[in-house]
């Protein structure tokens, strides 16, 4: 995920030119999320550039057998969040907007097995933040990172949060995850 200042697709487009990726789908202006898709490494890696209005961030996803060289290409030309940086920012952010950005950055930059440190940070925010918008962001972020421990946290919010829309949206996410798993 892009770090610091908002990035637009022209930044990643430069990477695509420099490394001869093939554009296979162009996003539709006004559509949310906006998504451009390229293929690299002889078609074995799909690169998606996403402008995600739900979280207010732009990010890149990589799918395929040999993503490491493509990841290195993107990292060589774009300033990105690491999961560690996002977690550190999440722990130290005091401003609401910084917390929201760090929360989404942590969810979008995480990968692999559940990270107990990240789960603990989400729990701390969900249980101790008096701002229902931040607790709502925990629900949304879990949709991007549906680790069992975070899903359980969302279940708790759905049952016990003092704010109706947080409880409702937690239930909506849980229903969606259940349908997706079926």
LOVOTOR-321332 format. One record per residue: residue in one letter; residue number from 1; x, y, z of N, C-alpha, C in turn. Coordinates in steps of 0.2 Angstrom, whole numbers, plus 2048, in hexadecimal, padded with zeros to 3 digits. Example, Ala and Ser with C-alpha at 12.3 -4.5 7.8 and 13.67 -1.06 7.14 Angstrom:
BEGIN
<r 'A',1,<842,7E4,827>,<83E,7EA,827>,<842,7F0,827>>
<r 'S',2,<840,7F5,823>,<844,7FB,824>,<840,800,827>>
This chain:
BEGIN
<r 'X',1,<804,7FA,800>,<800,800,800>,<804,806,800>>
<r 'X',2,<802,80B,7FC>,<806,811,7FC>,<806,815,803>>
<r 'X',3,<80C,818,804>,<80D,81B,80A>,<80D,823,809>>
<r 'X',4,<80C,826,80F>,<80C,82D,80F>,<807,831,80B>>
<r 'X',5,<80A,835,806>,<805,838,802>,<801,834,7FD>>
<r 'X',6,<7FB,836,7FC>,<7F7,832,7F7>,<7FA,831,7F1>>
<r 'X',7,<7FA,82B,7EE>,<7FD,82A,7E8>,<7F7,829,7E2>>
<r 'X',8,<7F9,82B,7DC>,<7F4,829,7D7>,<7F7,824,7D2>>
<r 'X',9,<7F3,822,7CE>,<7F5,81C,7C9>,<7FB,81E,7C5>>
<r 'X',10,<7FC,824,7C4>,<802,826,7C0>,<809,824,7C3>>
<r 'X',11,<809,823,7CA>,<80F,821,7CD>,<810,81A,7CB>>
<r 'X',12,<80B,815,7CC>,<80C,80E,7CA>,<80D,80D,7C3>>
<r 'X',13,<80A,812,7BF>,<80A,811,7B7>,<812,812,7B5>>
<r 'X',14,<815,816,7B9>,<81C,817,7B7>,<820,810,7B8>>
<r 'X',15,<81E,80D,7BE>,<821,806,7BF>,<820,801,7BA>>
<r 'X',16,<819,802,7B7>,<817,7FD,7B2>,<81B,7FE,7AC>>
<r 'X',17,<81D,804,7AA>,<820,806,7A4>,<828,803,7A5>>
<r 'X',18,<82A,805,7AB>,<832,803,7AC>,<833,7FC,7AC>>
<r 'X',19,<82E,7F8,7AE>,<82F,7F1,7AE>,<82B,7EC,7A9>>
<r 'X',20,<828,7F0,7A4>,<825,7ED,79F>,<81F,7E8,7A1>>
<r 'X',21,<81B,7EA,7A6>,<815,7E7,7A7>,<810,7E8,7A2>>
<r 'X',22,<80B,7E3,7A1>,<806,7E4,79C>,<7FF,7E6,7A0>>
<r 'X',23,<7FC,7EB,79D>,<7F6,7EE,7A0>,<7F0,7E9,79D>>
<r 'X',24,<7EC,7E6,7A2>,<7E7,7E2,79F>,<7E0,7E4,7A1>>
<r 'X',25,<7E0,7E9,7A5>,<7D9,7EC,7A7>,<7DA,7F3,7AA>>
<r 'X',26,<7D6,7F7,7A8>,<7D6,7FE,7AA>,<7D0,800,7AE>>
<r 'X',27,<7D1,803,7B4>,<7CB,804,7B8>,<7C7,809,7B5>>
<r 'X',28,<7C1,809,7B8>,<7BB,80E,7B5>,<7BB,814,7BA>>
<r 'X',29,<7BC,81A,7B7>,<7BC,820,7BB>,<7B6,821,7BE>>
<r 'X',30,<7B6,823,7C4>,<7B0,823,7C8>,<7AD,81D,7CC>>
<r 'X',31,<7B1,817,7CA>,<7AF,811,7CD>,<7B3,810,7D4>>
<r 'X',32,<7B0,80E,7D9>,<7B3,80D,7DF>,<7B2,805,7E1>>
<r 'X',33,<7B8,802,7E2>,<7BF,804,7E1>,<7C1,805,7DA>>
<r 'X',34,<7C5,809,7D8>,<7C8,80A,7D2>,<7CE,805,7D1>>
<r 'X',35,<7CE,801,7CC>,<7D4,7FB,7CC>,<7D6,7FB,7C5>>
<r 'X',36,<7DD,7FC,7C4>,<7E1,7FA,7BE>,<7E4,7F3,7BF>>
<r 'X',37,<7E5,7EF,7BA>,<7E8,7E9,7BB>,<7EE,7E8,7B5>>
<r 'X',38,<7F4,7E6,7B8>,<7F9,7E4,7B3>,<7FB,7DD,7B4>>
<r 'X',39,<7FF,7DA,7AF>,<802,7D4,7B0>,<80A,7D5,7AF>>
<r 'X',40,<80D,7D1,7B3>,<815,7D1,7B3>,<818,7CA,7B3>>
<r 'X',41,<81E,7CA,7B2>,<821,7C3,7B3>,<81E,7BE,7AE>>
<r 'X',42,<81E,7C0,7A8>,<81B,7BC,7A3>,<813,7BA,7A4>>
<r 'X',43,<810,7BE,7A7>,<809,7BD,7A9>,<808,7B9,7AF>>
<r 'X',44,<80D,7B7,7B3>,<80C,7B3,7B9>,<80B,7B7,7BF>>
<r 'X',45,<80B,7BE,7BF>,<809,7C2,7C5>,<804,7C7,7C3>>
<r 'X',46,<7FF,7C8,7C6>,<7FA,7CD,7C5>,<7FB,7D3,7CA>>
<r 'X',47,<7FB,7D9,7C8>,<7FC,7DF,7CC>,<7F6,7E3,7CB>>
<r 'X',48,<7F3,7E4,7D1>,<7ED,7E9,7D1>,<7EE,7EF,7D5>>
<r 'X',49,<7ED,7F5,7D2>,<7EE,7FB,7D5>,<7E6,7FD,7D7>>
<r 'X',50,<7E5,7FE,7DD>,<7DE,7FF,7E0>,<7DE,806,7E3>>
<r 'X',51,<7D9,80A,7E1>,<7D7,810,7E5>,<7D1,80F,7E9>>
<r 'X',52,<7D2,80E,7EF>,<7CC,80B,7F3>,<7C9,811,7F7>>
<r 'X',53,<7C3,813,7F5>,<7BF,818,7F8>,<7BD,816,7FF>>
<r 'X',54,<7BC,810,801>,<7BA,80E,807>,<7BF,80F,80D>>
<r 'X',55,<7C5,80E,80B>,<7CA,810,810>,<7CE,816,80F>>
<r 'X',56,<7CD,819,809>,<7D0,81F,807>,<7D7,81F,805>>
<r 'X',57,<7D9,819,803>,<7E0,818,802>,<7E1,814,7FB>>
<r 'X',58,<7E7,815,7F8>,<7E9,811,7F2>,<7EE,80C,7F4>>
<r 'X',59,<7ED,806,7F0>,<7F2,801,7F2>,<7F3,7FC,7EC>>
<r 'X',60,<7F8,7F8,7EC>,<7F9,7F3,7E7>,<7F9,7EC,7EA>>
<r 'X',61,<7F6,7E8,7E6>,<7F6,7E1,7E8>,<7F9,7DD,7E3>>
<r 'X',62,<7FD,7D7,7E5>,<800,7D3,7E0>,<7FE,7CC,7E1>>
<r 'X',63,<7FD,7C8,7DC>,<7FA,7C2,7DC>,<7FE,7BE,7D7>>
<r 'X',64,<800,7B8,7D9>,<804,7B3,7D4>,<809,7AF,7D7>>
<r 'X',65,<80D,7AC,7D3>,<812,7A7,7D5>,<818,7AA,7D8>>
<r 'X',66,<81A,7AF,7D4>,<821,7B2,7D5>,<820,7BA,7D7>>
<r 'X',67,<81D,7BC,7DC>,<81C,7C3,7DE>,<822,7C7,7E0>>
<r 'X',68,<827,7C3,7E3>,<82C,7C6,7E6>,<830,7CB,7E1>>
<r 'X',69,<832,7C9,7DB>,<835,7CE,7D7>,<831,7D4,7D5>>
<r 'X',70,<82A,7D3,7D4>,<825,7D9,7D3>,<825,7DD,7D9>>
<r 'X',71,<824,7DA,7DF>,<824,7DE,7E5>,<82A,7E3,7E5>>
<r 'X',72,<830,7E0,7E4>,<836,7E4,7E4>,<836,7E9,7DF>>
<r 'X',73,<833,7E8,7D9>,<833,7EE,7D4>,<82E,7F3,7D7>>
<r 'X',74,<829,7F2,7DA>,<824,7F7,7DC>,<828,7FA,7E2>>
<r 'X',75,<82B,7F7,7E6>,<82E,7FA,7EC>,<834,7FE,7EA>>
<r 'X',76,<837,7FD,7E4>,<83D,801,7E2>,<83B,808,7E0>>
<r 'X',77,<834,809,7DE>,<832,80F,7DB>,<82D,812,7DF>>
<r 'X',78,<82A,80F,7E4>,<824,812,7E8>,<826,811,7F0>>
<r 'X',79,<824,816,7F3>,<824,816,7FA>,<81E,812,7FD>>
<r 'X',80,<81F,80C,800>,<81A,808,803>,<81A,807,80A>>
<r 'X',81,<814,806,80D>,<814,804,814>,<817,7FD,815>>
<r 'X',82,<81B,7FB,81A>,<81C,7F4,81C>,<817,7F3,821>>
<r 'X',83,<816,7ED,823>,<811,7EB,828>,<813,7ED,82F>>
<r 'X',84,<81A,7ED,830>,<81D,7F0,836>,<81C,7F7,837>>
<r 'X',85,<81D,7FB,832>,<81C,802,832>,<815,804,833>>
<r 'X',86,<810,800,830>,<809,802,831>,<807,800,839>>
<r 'X',87,<80A,7FB,83B>,<808,7F9,842>,<80B,7FE,847>>
<r 'X',88,<812,800,846>,<815,805,84A>,<811,80C,84A>>
<r 'X',89,<80E,80E,844>,<80A,814,843>,<804,813,847>>
<r 'X',90,<801,80D,846>,<7FA,80C,84A>,<7FB,80C,851>>
<r 'X',91,<801,80A,854>,<802,80A,85B>,<803,811,85E>>
<r 'X',92,<806,816,85A>,<808,81C,85C>,<803,822,85A>>
<r 'X',93,<7FF,821,855>,<7FB,826,852>,<7F6,829,858>>
<r 'X',94,<7F6,82F,858>,<7F1,832,85D>,<7EB,836,859>>
<r 'X',95,<7EC,838,853>,<7E7,83C,850>,<7E3,837,84C>>
<r 'X',96,<7DC,838,84C>,<7D7,833,84A>,<7D9,831,842>>
<r 'X',97,<7DA,836,83E>,<7DC,835,837>,<7E2,830,836>>
<r 'X',98,<7E7,832,83A>,<7ED,82E,83A>,<7EC,826,83D>>
<r 'X',99,<7E7,826,842>,<7E5,81F,844>,<7E2,81B,83F>>
<r 'X',100,<7DD,81F,83B>,<7D9,81B,836>,<7DE,819,830>>
<r 'X',101,<7E2,81E,82E>,<7E7,81C,829>,<7EB,816,82B>>
<r 'X',102,<7EE,816,831>,<7F2,811,833>,<7EF,80A,834>>
<r 'X',103,<7E9,80B,836>,<7E5,805,837>,<7E4,801,830>>
<r 'X',104,<7E2,805,82B>,<7E1,802,824>,<7E7,800,821>>
<r 'X',105,<7ED,804,822>,<7F3,802,820>,<7F5,7FC,823>>
<r 'X',106,<7F4,7FB,829>,<7F6,7F4,82D>,<7F2,7EF,82A>>
<r 'X',107,<7EC,7EF,829>,<7E8,7EA,826>,<7EA,7E8,81F>>
<r 'X',108,<7EB,7ED,81B>,<7ED,7ED,814>,<7F4,7EA,812>>
<r 'X',109,<7F9,7EB,817>,<800,7E9,816>,<801,7E3,819>>
<r 'X',110,<7FD,7E0,81E>,<7FE,7DA,821>,<7FD,7D4,81C>>
<r 'X',111,<800,7CF,81D>,<7FF,7C9,819>,<801,7C3,81D>>
<r 'X',112,<7FF,7BD,81A>,<801,7B7,81E>,<7FD,7B5,824>>
<r 'X',113,<800,7B2,828>,<7FC,7AF,82E>,<7FB,7B5,833>>
<r 'X',114,<7F6,7B5,837>,<7F4,7BA,83C>,<7FA,7BC,840>>
<r 'X',115,<7FB,7C3,840>,<800,7C6,844>,<7FD,7C8,84B>>
<r 'X',116,<800,7C4,850>,<7FD,7C6,857>,<7FE,7CD,859>>
<r 'X',117,<803,7D1,857>,<804,7D8,859>,<7FF,7DC,855>>
<r 'X',118,<7FD,7DA,84F>,<7F8,7DE,84C>,<7F1,7DD,84E>>
<r 'X',119,<7F0,7D7,850>,<7E9,7D5,853>,<7E9,7D9,85A>>
<r 'X',120,<7EE,7D9,85E>,<7EE,7DC,864>,<7EC,7E4,863>>
<r 'X',121,<7F0,7E7,85E>,<7EF,7EE,85D>,<7E7,7EF,85B>>
<r 'X',122,<7E4,7EB,856>,<7DD,7EC,855>,<7D9,7EB,85B>>
<r 'X',123,<7DA,7E6,85F>,<7D6,7E5,865>,<7D7,7EC,86A>>
<r 'X',124,<7DD,7EE,86A>,<7DE,7F4,86F>,<7D9,7FA,86C>>
<r 'X',125,<7DA,7FB,865>,<7D6,801,862>,<7CE,7FF,863>>
<r 'X',126,<7CC,7F9,862>,<7C5,7F8,862>,<7C2,7F8,869>>
<r 'X',127,<7C6,7F7,86E>,<7C4,7F7,875>,<7C5,7FD,879>>
<r 'X',128,<7C9,801,876>,<7CB,807,87A>,<7CA,80E,876>>
<r 'X',129,<7C8,80E,870>,<7C7,814,86D>,<7C0,816,86D>>
<r 'X',130,<7BF,81C,870>,<7B9,81F,871>,<7B5,821,86A>>
<r 'X',131,<7B9,821,865>,<7B6,824,85E>,<7B3,81E,85B>>
<r 'X',132,<7AC,81E,85A>,<7A9,818,856>,<7AC,818,84F>>
<r 'X',133,<7AE,81D,84C>,<7B1,81D,845>,<7B7,819,845>>
<r 'X',134,<7BB,819,84A>,<7C1,815,84A>,<7BF,80E,84B>>
<r 'X',135,<7BA,80C,850>,<7B8,805,851>,<7B5,803,84A>>
<r 'X',136,<7B1,807,847>,<7AF,805,840>,<7B4,803,83B>>
<r 'X',137,<7BA,807,83C>,<7BF,806,837>,<7C3,7FF,839>>
<r 'X',138,<7C2,7FD,83F>,<7C5,7F6,841>,<7C0,7F1,83D>>
<r 'X',139,<7BA,7F2,83D>,<7B5,7ED,839>,<7B7,7ED,832>>
<r 'X',140,<7B8,7F3,82F>,<7B9,7F3,828>,<7C0,7F0,826>>
<r 'X',141,<7C5,7F2,82A>,<7CC,7EF,829>,<7CC,7E7,82A>>
<r 'X',142,<7C8,7E5,82E>,<7C7,7DD,82F>,<7C5,7DA,828>>
<r 'X',143,<7C1,7DE,825>,<7BE,7DB,81E>,<7C4,7DA,819>>
<r 'X',144,<7C9,7DE,81A>,<7CF,7DD,816>,<7D4,7D8,819>>
<r 'X',145,<7D3,7D6,81F>,<7D8,7D2,822>,<7D4,7CD,827>>
<r 'X',146,<7D0,7C9,825>,<7CB,7C5,829>,<7CF,7BF,82D>>
<r 'X',147,<7D4,7C1,830>,<7D7,7BC,835>,<7D2,7BA,83A>>
<r 'X',148,<7D2,7B3,83C>,<7CD,7B1,841>,<7CC,7B6,847>>
<r 'X',149,<7D2,7B8,84A>,<7D2,7BC,850>,<7CF,7C3,84F>>
<r 'X',150,<7D0,7C5,849>,<7CD,7CC,847>,<7C5,7CB,846>>
<r 'X',151,<7C3,7C5,843>,<7BC,7C4,842>,<7B9,7C3,849>>
<r 'X',152,<7BC,7C0,84E>,<7B9,7C0,854>,<7B9,7C6,858>>
<r 'X',153,<7BD,7CB,857>,<7BD,7D2,859>,<7B7,7D5,856>>
<r 'X',154,<7B6,7D4,850>,<7B0,7D8,84C>,<7AA,7D5,84F>>
<r 'X',155,<7AA,7CE,851>,<7A4,7CB,854>,<7A2,7CE,85A>>
<r 'X',156,<7A7,7D0,85E>,<7A7,7D3,865>,<7A4,7DA,864>>
<r 'X',157,<7A6,7DE,85F>,<7A4,7E4,85D>,<79C,7E4,85B>>
<r 'X',158,<79B,7DF,857>,<794,7DE,855>,<78F,7DC,85B>>
<r 'X',159,<791,7DA,860>,<78D,7D8,866>,<78D,7DD,86B>>
<r 'X',160,<793,7E1,86C>,<793,7E5,872>,<795,7ED,871>>
<r 'X',161,<796,7EF,86A>,<798,7F6,869>,<792,7FA,86B>>
<r 'X',162,<793,800,86E>,<78E,804,871>,<78A,808,86B>>
<r 'X',163,<78D,808,865>,<78B,80C,85F>,<787,807,85A>>
<r 'X',164,<781,809,858>,<77D,805,854>,<781,803,84D>>
<r 'X',165,<783,808,84A>,<786,807,843>,<78C,803,843>>
<r 'X',166,<790,803,849>,<796,7FF,84A>,<794,7F7,84A>>
<r 'X',167,<78F,7F6,84F>,<78C,7F0,850>,<789,7ED,849>>
<r 'X',168,<785,7F1,846>,<782,7EF,83F>,<787,7ED,83A>>
<r 'X',169,<78C,7F1,839>,<791,7F0,834>,<796,7EA,836>>
<r 'X',170,<797,7E9,83C>,<79A,7E3,83E>,<796,7DD,83C>>
<r 'X',171,<790,7DD,83D>,<78B,7D7,83B>,<78B,7D6,834>>
<r 'X',172,<78B,7DC,830>,<78B,7DC,829>,<792,7D8,826>>
<r 'X',173,<798,7DA,829>,<79E,7D7,827>,<79E,7D0,829>>
<r 'X',174,<79C,7CE,82F>,<79C,7C7,831>,<797,7C3,82C>>
<r 'X',175,<791,7C6,82A>,<78D,7C2,826>,<791,7C1,81F>>
<r 'X',176,<794,7C6,81C>,<798,7C6,816>,<79D,7C1,816>>
<r 'X',177,<7A1,7C1,81C>,<7A6,7BC,81D>,<7A4,7B5,81D>>
<r 'X',178,<79E,7B4,820>,<79B,7AD,821>,<799,7AB,81A>>
<r 'X',179,<796,7AF,816>,<793,7AE,80F>,<799,7AC,80B>>
<r 'X',180,<79F,7B0,80B>,<7A5,7AF,807>,<7A8,7A8,809>>
<r 'X',181,<7A8,7A6,80F>,<7AB,7A0,811>,<7A7,79A,80F>>
<r 'X',182,<7A0,79B,80E>,<79C,795,80C>,<79D,793,805>>
